[in-house]
């Protein structure tokens, strides 16, 4: 609950300053994942992040996608699958053998 409040406060601050932002929300998980459905990450147009959607392994990739979403205005649905042995993002022994889907959208 506190994380959501922090995200809302930051979003209000960004709006007051006329800055754009993107909200990334975990919308589906299966298997072992660090965060579950509903976890959120707010990313400002300067790249500042508030909240989390993983234990730190997805945030940088999602920040890059957020830049694209801000430019295009088109939301994206991302899928990170750690069930495959050859997966390069998760193949670092991070302890999660699951799938995470993240919806990334511009917020106004």
GUNULO-293017 format. One record per residue: residue number from 1; residue in three letters; x, y, z of N, C-alpha, C in turn. Coordinates in Angstrom, 1 decimal. Example, Ala and Ser with C-alpha at 12.3 -4.5 7.8 and 13.67 -1.06 7.14 Angstrom:
BEGIN
<atom 1; ALA; <13.2; -5.7; 7.8>; <12.3; -4.5; 7.8>; <13.2; -3.3; 7.8>>
<atom 2; SER; <12.8; -2.2; 7.1>; <13.7; -1.1; 7.1>; <12.9; 0.0; 7.9>>
! end
This chain:
BEGIN
<atom 1; UNK; <0.8; -1.2; 0.0>; <0.0; 0.0; 0.0>; <0.9; 1.3; 0.0>>
<atom 2; UNK; <1.9; 1.2; 0.8>; <2.8; 2.4; 0.8>; <3.5; 2.7; -0.5>>
<atom 3; UNK; <3.9; 1.6; -1.2>; <4.5; 1.8; -2.5>; <3.5; 2.5; -3.5>>
<atom 4; UNK; <2.3; 2.2; -3.5>; <1.3; 2.8; -4.3>; <1.1; 4.3; -4.0>>
<atom 5; UNK; <1.1; 4.6; -2.7>; <1.0; 6.0; -2.3>; <2.2; 6.8; -2.7>>
<atom 6; UNK; <3.4; 6.2; -2.6>; <4.6; 6.9; -3.1>; <4.6; 7.1; -4.6>>
<atom 7; UNK; <4.1; 6.2; -5.3>; <4.0; 6.3; -6.8>; <3.0; 7.4; -7.1>>
<atom 8; UNK; <1.8; 7.5; -6.4>; <0.8; 8.5; -6.7>; <1.4; 9.9; -6.3>>
<atom 9; UNK; <2.1; 10.0; -5.2>; <2.7; 11.3; -4.8>; <3.7; 11.8; -5.9>>
<atom 10; UNK; <4.5; 10.8; -6.4>; <5.5; 11.2; -7.4>; <4.8; 11.6; -8.7>>
<atom 11; UNK; <3.8; 10.9; -9.1>; <3.0; 11.2; -10.3>; <2.4; 12.6; -10.2>>
<atom 12; UNK; <1.9; 13.0; -9.0>; <1.3; 14.3; -8.8>; <2.4; 15.4; -8.9>>
<atom 13; UNK; <3.6; 15.1; -8.4>; <4.7; 16.0; -8.5>; <5.1; 16.2; -10.0>>
<atom 14; UNK; <5.2; 15.1; -10.7>; <5.6; 15.2; -12.1>; <4.6; 16.0; -12.9>>
<atom 15; UNK; <3.3; 15.8; -12.6>; <2.2; 16.6; -13.3>; <2.4; 18.1; -13.0>>
<atom 16; UNK; <2.6; 18.4; -11.8>; <2.8; 19.8; -11.4>; <3.9; 20.5; -12.2>>
<atom 17; UNK; <5.0; 19.7; -12.4>; <6.1; 20.2; -13.1>; <6.0; 20.1; -14.6>>
<atom 18; UNK; <4.9; 19.6; -15.1>; <4.7; 19.4; -16.6>; <5.5; 18.3; -17.2>>
<atom 19; UNK; <5.9; 17.3; -16.4>; <6.7; 16.2; -16.9>; <5.9; 15.0; -17.2>>
<atom 20; UNK; <6.3; 14.3; -18.2>; <5.6; 13.1; -18.6>; <6.1; 11.9; -17.8>>
<atom 21; UNK; <5.3; 10.8; -17.8>; <5.8; 9.6; -17.1>; <5.1; 8.3; -17.8>>
<atom 22; UNK; <5.6; 7.2; -17.4>; <5.1; 5.9; -17.9>; <4.9; 5.1; -16.6>>
<atom 23; UNK; <3.8; 4.3; -16.7>; <3.5; 3.4; -15.6>; <3.7; 1.9; -16.1>>
<atom 24; UNK; <4.5; 1.1; -15.4>; <4.6; -0.3; -15.8>; <4.0; -1.1; -14.7>>
<atom 25; UNK; <3.1; -2.0; -15.1>; <2.3; -2.8; -14.1>; <2.4; -4.3; -14.4>>
<atom 26; UNK; <2.8; -5.1; -13.4>; <2.8; -6.5; -13.6>; <1.3; -6.9; -13.7>>
<atom 27; UNK; <1.0; -7.5; -14.9>; <-0.4; -7.9; -15.1>; <-0.6; -9.4; -15.1>>
<atom 28; UNK; <0.4; -10.2; -15.2>; <0.3; -11.6; -15.1>; <1.6; -12.3; -14.7>>
<atom 29; UNK; <1.6; -13.3; -13.9>; <2.8; -14.0; -13.5>; <2.4; -15.5; -13.5>>
<atom 30; UNK; <3.4; -16.3; -13.7>; <3.2; -17.8; -13.5>; <4.6; -18.3; -13.0>>
<atom 31; UNK; <4.5; -19.3; -12.2>; <5.8; -19.8; -11.6>; <6.3; -18.9; -10.6>>
<atom 32; UNK; <7.6; -19.1; -10.3>; <8.3; -18.3; -9.3>; <8.7; -16.9; -9.8>>
<atom 33; UNK; <8.2; -15.9; -9.2>; <8.5; -14.5; -9.5>; <8.7; -13.7; -8.2>>
<atom 34; UNK; <9.5; -12.6; -8.3>; <9.7; -11.8; -7.1>; <8.5; -10.9; -6.8>>
<atom 35; UNK; <7.9; -10.4; -7.8>; <6.7; -9.6; -7.6>; <5.5; -10.2; -8.3>>
<atom 36; UNK; <4.3; -9.9; -7.8>; <3.1; -10.5; -8.3>; <2.3; -9.5; -9.1>>
<atom 37; UNK; <1.1; -9.9; -9.6>; <0.2; -9.0; -10.3>; <-0.1; -7.8; -9.5>>
<atom 38; UNK; <-0.1; -6.7; -10.1>; <-0.4; -5.4; -9.4>; <0.8; -4.6; -9.1>>
<atom 39; UNK; <2.0; -5.2; -9.0>; <3.2; -4.5; -8.7>; <3.4; -3.4; -9.8>>
<atom 40; UNK; <3.9; -2.2; -9.3>; <4.0; -1.1; -10.3>; <5.3; -0.4; -10.2>>
<atom 41; UNK; <5.7; 0.2; -11.3>; <6.9; 1.0; -11.4>; <6.6; 2.3; -12.3>>
<atom 42; UNK; <6.8; 3.4; -11.7>; <6.6; 4.7; -12.4>; <8.0; 5.2; -12.9>>
<atom 43; UNK; <8.0; 5.5; -14.1>; <9.3; 6.0; -14.7>; <9.0; 7.4; -15.3>>
<atom 44; UNK; <9.8; 8.4; -14.9>; <9.7; 9.7; -15.4>; <10.4; 9.8; -16.7>>
<atom 45; UNK; <10.1; 10.9; -17.4>; <10.8; 11.1; -18.7>; <12.3; 11.3; -18.6>>
<atom 46; UNK; <12.7; 11.6; -17.4>; <14.2; 11.7; -17.2>; <14.8; 10.4; -16.8>>
<atom 47; UNK; <14.0; 9.3; -16.6>; <14.4; 8.0; -16.3>; <14.4; 7.7; -14.8>>
<atom 48; UNK; <13.9; 8.6; -14.0>; <13.8; 8.4; -12.5>; <12.7; 7.3; -12.3>>
<atom 49; UNK; <13.0; 6.4; -11.4>; <12.0; 5.3; -11.2>; <11.6; 5.3; -9.7>>
<atom 50; UNK; <10.3; 5.0; -9.5>; <9.7; 4.9; -8.2>; <8.8; 3.6; -8.2>>
<atom 51; UNK; <9.1; 2.7; -7.3>; <8.4; 1.4; -7.2>; <9.3; 0.3; -7.8>>
<atom 52; UNK; <8.7; -0.9; -7.9>; <9.5; -2.0; -8.5>; <8.5; -3.0; -9.0>>
<atom 53; UNK; <9.0; -3.7; -10.0>; <8.3; -4.8; -10.6>; <9.0; -6.1; -10.6>>
<atom 54; UNK; <10.3; -6.1; -10.0>; <11.1; -7.3; -9.9>; <12.1; -7.0; -8.8>>
<atom 55; UNK; <13.1; -7.9; -8.7>; <14.1; -7.6; -7.7>; <15.3; -6.8; -8.3>>
<atom 56; UNK; <15.0; -6.1; -9.4>; <16.0; -5.3; -10.0>; <16.4; -5.8; -11.4>>
<atom 57; UNK; <15.9; -6.9; -11.8>; <16.4; -7.5; -13.0>; <15.6; -7.0; -14.2>>
<atom 58; UNK; <14.4; -6.5; -14.1>; <13.6; -6.1; -15.2>; <13.6; -4.6; -15.4>>
<atom 59; UNK; <13.9; -3.8; -14.3>; <13.7; -2.4; -14.3>; <14.4; -1.7; -15.4>>
<atom 60; UNK; <15.7; -2.0; -15.7>; <16.4; -1.3; -16.7>; <15.9; -1.5; -18.1>>
<atom 61; UNK; <15.5; -2.7; -18.4>; <14.9; -3.0; -19.7>; <13.6; -2.3; -19.9>>
<atom 62; UNK; <12.8; -2.3; -18.8>; <11.5; -1.6; -18.9>; <11.7; -0.1; -19.0>>
<atom 63; UNK; <12.7; 0.4; -18.4>; <13.0; 1.9; -18.5>; <13.3; 2.2; -20.0>>
<atom 64; UNK; <14.0; 1.4; -20.7>; <14.3; 1.6; -22.1>; <13.0; 1.5; -22.9>>
<atom 65; UNK; <12.1; 0.6; -22.7>; <10.9; 0.5; -23.3>; <10.0; 1.7; -23.0>>
<atom 66; UNK; <10.1; 2.2; -21.8>; <9.3; 3.4; -21.4>; <9.7; 4.6; -22.3>>
<atom 67; UNK; <10.9; 4.7; -22.6>; <11.3; 5.8; -23.5>; <10.6; 5.7; -24.9>>
<atom 68; UNK; <10.5; 4.5; -25.4>; <9.8; 4.3; -26.7>; <8.3; 4.6; -26.5>>
<atom 69; UNK; <7.7; 4.2; -25.4>; <6.3; 4.4; -25.2>; <6.0; 5.9; -25.1>>
<atom 70; UNK; <6.9; 6.7; -24.4>; <6.7; 8.1; -24.3>; <6.8; 8.8; -25.7>>
<atom 71; UNK; <7.7; 8.3; -26.6>; <7.8; 8.8; -27.9>; <6.6; 8.5; -28.8>>
<atom 72; UNK; <6.1; 7.3; -28.7>; <5.1; 6.8; -29.6>; <3.7; 7.0; -29.1>>
<atom 73; UNK; <3.6; 7.0; -27.8>; <2.2; 7.1; -27.1>; <1.5; 5.8; -27.1>>
<atom 74; UNK; <2.1; 4.8; -27.7>; <1.5; 3.4; -27.8>; <1.9; 2.6; -26.6>>
<atom 75; UNK; <0.9; 2.0; -25.9>; <1.3; 1.1; -24.8>; <1.9; -0.2; -25.3>>
<atom 76; UNK; <2.6; -0.9; -24.4>; <3.3; -2.2; -24.8>; <3.0; -3.2; -23.7>>
<atom 77; UNK; <2.9; -4.4; -24.2>; <2.8; -5.6; -23.3>; <4.1; -6.4; -23.4>>
<atom 78; UNK; <4.8; -6.5; -22.3>; <6.1; -7.2; -22.4>; <6.0; -8.5; -21.7>>
<atom 79; UNK; <6.7; -9.5; -22.2>; <6.7; -10.8; -21.6>; <8.2; -11.2; -21.3>>
<atom 80; UNK; <8.5; -11.5; -20.0>; <9.8; -12.0; -19.6>; <9.6; -13.4; -19.1>>
<atom 81; UNK; <10.2; -14.4; -19.9>; <10.1; -15.8; -19.6>; <11.4; -16.4; -19.1>>
<atom 82; UNK; <11.4; -16.8; -17.8>; <12.6; -17.4; -17.3>; <12.6; -18.9; -17.2>>
<atom 83; UNK; <11.6; -19.5; -17.9>; <11.5; -20.9; -17.8>; <12.4; -21.6; -18.8>>
<atom 84; UNK; <13.0; -20.9; -19.8>; <13.9; -21.4; -20.8>; <15.3; -21.3; -20.3>>
<atom 85; UNK; <16.1; -22.4; -20.4>; <17.4; -22.4; -19.9>; <18.3; -21.4; -20.6>>
<atom 86; UNK; <18.1; -21.1; -21.8>; <18.9; -20.2; -22.6>; <18.6; -18.7; -22.4>>
<atom 87; UNK; <17.6; -18.4; -21.6>; <17.2; -17.0; -21.4>; <18.3; -16.2; -20.9>>
<atom 88; UNK; <18.7; -15.1; -21.6>; <19.9; -14.4; -21.3>; <19.6; -13.4; -20.1>>
<atom 89; UNK; <18.4; -12.9; -20.0>; <18.1; -11.9; -19.0>; <18.1; -12.6; -17.6>>
<atom 90; UNK; <17.4; -13.7; -17.5>; <17.3; -14.4; -16.3>; <18.4; -15.5; -16.0>>
<atom 91; UNK; <19.2; -15.8; -17.0>; <20.1; -16.9; -16.8>; <21.3; -16.5; -15.9>>
<atom 92; UNK; <21.0; -15.7; -15.0>; <22.1; -15.3; -14.0>; <21.9; -15.9; -12.6>>
<atom 93; UNK; <21.0; -16.9; -12.5>; <20.8; -17.6; -11.3>; <20.1; -16.7; -10.3>>
<atom 94; UNK; <19.1; -15.9; -10.7>; <18.5; -14.9; -9.8>; <17.4; -15.5; -9.0>>
<atom 95; UNK; <17.1; -16.8; -9.1>; <16.2; -17.4; -8.2>; <14.7; -17.4; -8.7>>
<atom 96; UNK; <14.4; -16.9; -9.8>; <13.0; -16.9; -10.3>; <12.9; -17.7; -11.6>>
<atom 97; UNK; <12.1; -18.7; -11.5>; <11.9; -19.6; -12.7>; <10.5; -19.5; -13.1>>
<atom 98; UNK; <10.1; -18.3; -13.5>; <8.7; -18.0; -13.9>; <8.6; -17.1; -15.1>>
<atom 99; UNK; <7.3; -16.7; -15.3>; <7.0; -15.7; -16.4>; <6.4; -14.5; -15.8>>
<atom 100; UNK; <6.8; -13.3; -16.3>; <6.2; -12.1; -15.8>; <5.8; -11.3; -17.1>>
<atom 101; UNK; <4.5; -10.8; -17.1>; <4.0; -9.9; -18.1>; <3.8; -8.6; -17.5>>
<atom 102; UNK; <4.3; -7.6; -18.3>; <4.3; -6.2; -17.8>; <3.6; -5.3; -18.8>>
<atom 103; UNK; <2.6; -4.5; -18.4>; <1.9; -3.6; -19.3>; <2.5; -2.2; -19.0>>
<atom 104; UNK; <3.0; -1.6; -20.1>; <3.7; -0.3; -20.0>; <2.9; 0.7; -20.7>>
<atom 105; UNK; <2.5; 1.8; -20.0>; <1.6; 2.8; -20.6>; <2.0; 4.2; -20.2>>
<atom 106; UNK; <1.8; 5.2; -21.1>; <2.1; 6.6; -20.7>; <0.9; 7.0; -19.8>>
<atom 107; UNK; <1.2; 7.8; -18.8>; <0.2; 8.4; -17.9>; <0.2; 9.9; -18.1>>
<atom 108; UNK; <-1.0; 10.5; -18.0>; <-1.1; 11.9; -18.2>; <-1.6; 12.6; -16.9>>
! end
